[in-house]
Structures are given as C-alpha cells and as structure tokens.
Amino acid sequence: ALYNSFTVKTQKLCPTGWQVPTTGDFGILNTYLGTLTAGGSLKEPGTLHWVAPNNTNNPTTGFMALPAGKRMQSIGFTNMPAATYFWTATPYRDGLTYFYNYQLFGTDVTFNSNVSPITEGLSIRCIRK
C-alpha cells in the first residue's frame, strides 16, 4: 500500500512497539551499510520485480525492498518497476507541505533522502522502537 503524509502524522500505521523511522534512523542505516552503496544492500536482487538493470551488492540485511513506485497527485502512479520511496516521520520545515523520504532506484546503489509533498503516496517501512 502507498500512504500520504497525513497518515504518517497519525502515528497509527505501525503495530505497538514499532514506528515510522525518522531521517536520523534511516541515516544510521545508510552510514552503517556504506553511504555510497547502502541502497544495493536493501533491494531484492534480480529482475523479477525490479526493472533491469537492478544494481545490488550482496543484500544481507533482510530488508529486501521491492519497487512500489509512488503516486503523485498530478500524474498518478509512476516509477512502479524502477523505484521505491519510504516516508520518514520527519517533516520538512514546518511539515505542512513536505515530509522527508528515502528512495531506492533499480539502476543505483544509493539510499538517499529527499522531500515530497505530503499528498504523494509512498511506502512505509516500520522499525522497532
């Protein structure tokens, strides 16, 4: 499922004892896995779901992200087999218009932060508190 930031703000998406990660949480993961190659360790290997080429580098984390794309208010669903985006619980500036997310692309091995309008539909990945 894809969610907008309004649902992230409710803090009701994750089971008890779990939470939507902050940019700090994803930053720790990114640093631990190696900032320049972390994304390659987080994606499902191969091209069963990802568009070719799907660049991975020995995914040993158990994270196994699949390409879910995103839903943009202006054009609908996009990047389905090529990318995935995970909301964070961190608002951008005042949190009224944008929230941070982290993104993975099949053709890349990075795991970078970005900002998206709160109306976009992105994935959620819960972590233990």
C-alpha positions as MATLAB code, in Angstrom:
seq = 'ALYNSFTVKTQKLCPTGWQVPTTGDFGILNTYLGTLTAGGSLKEPGTLHWVAPNNTNNPTTGFMALPAGKRMQSIGFTNMPAATYFWTATPYRDGLTYFYNYQLFGTDVTFNSNVSPITEGLSIRCIRK';
ca = [
       0.000    0.000    0.000;
       1.040    3.591   -0.552;
       0.296    6.251    2.051;
       0.325   10.038    2.154;
       1.984   12.019    4.942;
      -1.346   12.738    6.568;
      -1.419    9.074    7.590;
       2.218    9.227    8.732;
       1.288   12.111   11.054;
      -1.403    9.997   12.766;
       1.319    7.679   14.168;
      -1.172    4.804   13.778;
       0.411    2.960   10.832;
       2.751    0.693   12.766;
       1.945   -2.023   15.311;
       2.536   -1.408   19.021;
       6.257   -1.166   19.732;
       7.058   -0.090   16.170;
       7.307    3.318   14.478;
       7.843    5.056   11.159;
      11.599    5.782   11.018;
      12.953    9.316   11.195;
      15.608   10.690    8.855;
      18.024   10.009   11.711;
      17.042    6.325   11.802;
      17.487    5.914    8.047;
      20.706    7.954    8.243;
      22.145    5.491   10.773;
      21.237    2.589    8.473;
      22.726    4.405    5.481;
      26.013    5.061    7.299;
      26.220    1.516    8.675;
      25.788   -0.017    5.210;
      28.076    2.495    3.495;
      26.666    5.792    2.285;
      27.655    5.288   -1.354;
      26.321    1.725   -1.676;
      23.654    1.236    1.036;
      20.777    1.019   -1.436;
      22.290   -2.010   -3.123;
      22.097   -3.885    0.184;
      18.432   -3.018    0.737;
      16.833   -4.127   -2.541;
      15.570   -7.507   -3.599;
      18.186   -8.845   -6.046;
      17.357   -9.707   -9.620;
      14.744   -8.508  -12.058;
      11.678  -10.498  -11.033;
      10.172   -7.260   -9.676;
      12.783   -4.587  -10.452;
      13.381   -3.287  -13.960;
      16.803   -4.200  -15.406;
      19.461   -3.428  -14.516;
      18.819   -3.845  -10.815;
      22.105   -2.965   -9.174;
      22.554   -4.753   -5.864;
      25.587   -5.615   -3.791;
      25.120   -8.725   -1.676;
      21.918   -7.881    0.167;
      22.487   -9.310    3.634;
      20.250   -7.021    5.656;
      16.968   -8.903    5.225;
      15.334   -5.601    4.256;
      14.568   -6.712    0.643;
      12.780   -3.643   -0.700;
      10.516   -4.122   -3.695;
       9.784   -1.442   -6.307;
       6.471    0.141   -5.321;
       6.880    3.441   -7.153;
       4.787    6.330   -5.895;
       1.508    8.086   -6.520;
       1.716   11.738   -7.470;
      -1.368   13.909   -7.282;
      -0.692   15.449  -10.697;
       0.062   12.332  -12.798;
      -0.998    9.282  -10.788;
       1.192    6.194  -10.325;
       4.792    6.397  -11.509;
       8.137    4.538  -11.266;
       6.433    1.229  -10.383;
       9.126   -1.248  -11.500;
      12.053    1.163  -11.173;
      11.980    2.777   -7.713;
      10.557    2.785   -4.223;
      10.188    5.576   -1.713;
       9.817    5.301    2.076;
       8.258    8.069    4.149;
      10.051    9.171    7.277;
       8.388   10.652   10.349;
      10.463   13.808    9.823;
       8.680   16.881    8.473;
      10.465   19.273    6.150;
      10.481   22.726    7.747;
       7.007   23.227    9.255;
       5.619   19.890    7.998;
       2.609   21.489    6.369;
       3.642   20.875    2.770;
       6.538   18.383    2.607;
       7.975   15.437    4.527;
      11.313   13.677    4.081;
      11.550   10.277    2.452;
      14.320    7.895    1.455;
      14.428    6.483   -2.057;
      15.843    3.452   -3.855;
      16.265    3.125   -7.614;
      16.934   -0.093   -9.513;
      19.726    1.466  -11.538;
      21.544    2.845   -8.484;
      23.019    1.549   -5.223;
      22.480    4.666   -3.114;
      19.814    5.266   -0.447;
      19.209    8.998   -0.465;
      16.883   11.342    1.341;
      14.523   13.627   -0.499;
      11.416   15.667    0.233;
       7.988   15.011   -1.225;
       4.646   16.792   -0.975;
       2.513   15.401    1.844;
      -0.153   14.459   -0.715;
       2.058   11.930   -2.547;
       1.571    8.219   -1.939;
       4.757    6.478   -0.775;
       5.625    3.256    1.054;
       6.077    2.860    4.791;
       8.627    0.644    6.492;
       8.159    0.333   10.256;
      11.039   -0.212   12.682;
      11.113   -1.326   16.321;
      11.293    1.450   18.884;
];
